[in-house]
């Protein structure tokens, strides 16, 4: 899975390759790390990064990601979480990252407003909200709750209301 975040005006890409037993190989820039993620009872994670233990908490709100690691807080931005192919009928909303569909809040025919959450994807305990790019109508939903989607996969069709 590939992720892109912005921090202090710079864009950072990372790749996460799942391994066995809650282990991941994470590449950030030119650095590759072996990470084991152990969930904590309070919703946090104990991360063993190259054998070193860290406690982390994450939260998501719209296109913001908040991360608290070992007492230090970080605020990241996610580049646009939805993509439109144009402004005509049948515009497709696609997944900007791989993940699992956890919530679908609309169905075909629903009228929505710009910024309204249509569905939520989750990857590595991080939520990505797919939002309406403009006022309009959902014409079709292509995914179901629990489905794993790939980057670029069409999630729903959207018709802009003028």
Order of alpha helices (4+ residues) and beta strands (2+ residues): beta-beta-beta-beta-beta-beta-beta-beta-beta-beta-beta-beta-beta-beta-beta-beta
